[in-house]
Amino acid sequence: MDEAVRTGVAKWPNVPDAYGWLALDARGEWRMRNPRTGSMERIGNAALRERIGRHYAADARGAWFYRNGPQRVFVRLERAPLVFRLGPGAIVDHCGQPAGALRGAWLDEQGGLLLAGGRGIGVLDDRDLGTACGHLMDRRGAPLDEAQLGALLAGEQDVAAFLAWGGARLALGRIASADLEARFGFVAVPRP
């Protein structure tokens, strides 16, 4: 936390939390409720996006929030608390933090690739799925061919696949998007 935030929290400890004003979409874009229209609009200001990313954390129940001075602004999550992007030789989250050592990988019924990293579960930005497919291997370590990839995406159970990344070889599991919150301990739509 920035020093100004620490000072604000100490000075005003009882500021009420805010709900329904901030969201994170499946591509890692912050969205804020427009008070005039009520719609959720992309935050275009780079400095504000960076500030939100620096102060993004979860509480004990798994509800993610942005610490805005003494106030916690809870975030509605479209898919997962983190959105990962493939960088040169590294995976980073939407806040610019390294994913760290991957602990697991899953495909959901929407074709999303979910990854468990050091800070938690995240969905890979769909714009990076093509590159990630090049890191999917069969049991023997050979790249998946088109037929295997199609069968995998169709949810066929007899396709065993692995994600090879950064020296790790992770078995690629299947998960229903409806099960993500319970399995990974986060709250997609925080409420007071």
N, C-alpha and C positions, 0 to 999 in steps of 0.2 A: 504494500500500500504506500502511496505517496504520503509524505509528512503532512500535507494539508488535509488529507482524508483522516489520518490518525487524530489530528487536532480537532477536526469537526466531530468525529465520533465521541471523543472525550468531552467536548464542550456541550454537545446536544445528544445525549445518549438515548432519548426517547422519541426520536423522529419516527413517525409511522412508516412501515414498509409500503411500497407501491406495487400494484399488480395490474396486469393487462396493458402496460404501456410499452414494453420492449419485447422483441421476439428475435429468434435466430432461425434463419431459413436453412434449407438443406444444402445450400451452396456457401454457407458461412457468412452470409450478409446480415448485418444488424438491421432491424426494422423497428421503427417507432410509430406509435399511434399519432396521427395528425389530429389535433384537438378540434379543428374545424370540420373535418369530414368523417372522422372516426376510423378511417382506413389505416392499415399498417403500411408505411412507406419506407423505402430504403434510406438509410442514413448516408448521405453523400459526403459529409464533412470528414475528411481523413483524420484530423486531429481528434475528433470525438470518437470515431471508430477505434482508434489506437487507445484512447483513454478507457473506453469500455473494456477492451481486451486486457488491459493492465490490471483492471479491478474486477475481473470475472472470476467467480468462485462459487462453491456450493455450500449449503448449510448441512446440518446433521441429517436432515431427512432426504437429502439428495436434490433439493430445489436449487437451481443455479440462479445467480443474481449478479447484478452490477452494483458495486458500492459507489454511490453518488454522494460523496461527502458522508454525512452521518446516516443517510438513507440507503436502504437496500431496495433496488428496483429489480423485481423478479422477472425472469426471462421465460417466455413461452417457447418451447423447443419444437421445431417442425419434425425433426427426425431423431436427433441425439444431442447431448451436451456439447460435443466437439465435432467440428468438420475438418477432416484431414485433407491436405493437399500434398501431392508429390513434388518435391523440390529436387535439385541436383544431389542425388545420393542420400537424401533424407526425406522424412515425412514430417511435416509441420502442421500444427492445428491452425484454425482461423485466427487465433490471437498471435501467431508467429512463434509459438513455443514448439520445440521438438517433441515428437510423439514419444521418443524414448524407445526402449526395447518393446517390441510387439509381443503380447501374450496370447493373442487369439485373433482369428479372422472368421467371418461368417457372411453368407449371402442371405438376403431376405427376399420375400416374394415380389418386391418391387424392383429387384435387380440391383439393390444397393449393396455395397461392400462395407461391412462394419468391421472396425479394427479396435482392439483393446490395447491402449498404450499406457504410458506412465501416469497420465492425469485422468484416464478413464476411457470410456467407450466413445467412439466417434464414427461417423459415416464418411466415406471417401467422397470428395466432391465429384459429381458425375462427369465432369469434364476431364477427369484423370482416369476414368475407368478403362479407356482404350489402352493406356500405358500399363495400367495394373494387370490387364489381361495377359500381357506379355510376360508376367511374373507368375502365372498360374501353371502348375506342373501336374503331371500324372504321377502314379505310384513309382514309376521308374526314374522320375526326374526329367522327363521329356516335356517340352511345352505342349499344352493342350492344342489339339487341332480344332478346326471349326465345328466338326460334328460333336466332339466332346464338350466344347464350350457351349454350344447350343443346348445339349442335353443337361449340362450343369445349370444353365440359366432357366431351363424348363422345370427344374426341380427333380429330375430323375435321380432316384436313390442309388443307382448302381455306379454312379460316376464318383470316383474318389479323386479329389483335387487338393493341391497344396499351394499355398502362397509362399514363394521364395523371395525373401527381401532381407537385405543387410546381413546375410549369412544365416538367417533363420529359415526354417522350413515349417510352416504352420499348417496343420490340417484345416481345410476350409469346411466349416460346418454350415448348417442351415438354421435359420431362426426366423420366426414370424415377427414382423415389425410390432405387432400387438404385445409381444412378450418382452420387448427390449427393456421397458421400465422396471419390471419386476426382476428380470435376470441381472441387470446391471445397476440397480439401486438409484435411479434418478426419477425426477418428477417432471414430466413433459409440460404440464399445465399447472403451475403452482397456484395455490389458493391460500388465503389467510387462515 
